[in-house]
Amino acid sequence: MVGISERAAKLVKDIMEEEEKQDVFLRVYVADVGCGGVQFGLEFDENEGEGDIIEENFGIRVICEKELNEELKDMEIDYIVTDFGEGFVIKERE
């Protein structure tokens, strides 16, 4: 199951506060599949579906469909800053 870094969790908490979101999950979902592989998306979700898998780290409950569990094994959500921009990424755990 995918985890979340401490830095990303802090930023997610800040966004949740700005958007007045409480008691929500951070859902990982398949946004697109192309020749470069699977691209994942992130969104707030108030509902837990049957068979969803949840992992909580740093106070953030990350959720995904059980079918994605193997694909996301040993991965984590992080927030990166580069010369080309910044944003959330899903990458292998360090």
Phi, psi and omega in degrees: 000147181286139176254194179216139179285161180297320180297314180295320180299319179297316180293322177297317177299319178299316179295318179300319180294315179301319183270005180054045177263128177228147176055048178241160175263157168258105185271134172259130181219164177279116181270327183195154174229125181216194182293340177273000181106198183277135172247128182261154175239165178231140176204157174280140181220132179272347187246141173258123179275160177297127180087358176295150177248137183236136172229131180250128176221135176053032177083005178250128178265108178268135185228146174205163176292146184299336179294337180269352186304313182293321179297326184262002181302135179065024178248161175214152174275130178225170176238123183241154175233124178231178176295340185261355180147189179213159178165180179280141176225158171247120186220171177294143178294144180272000000 
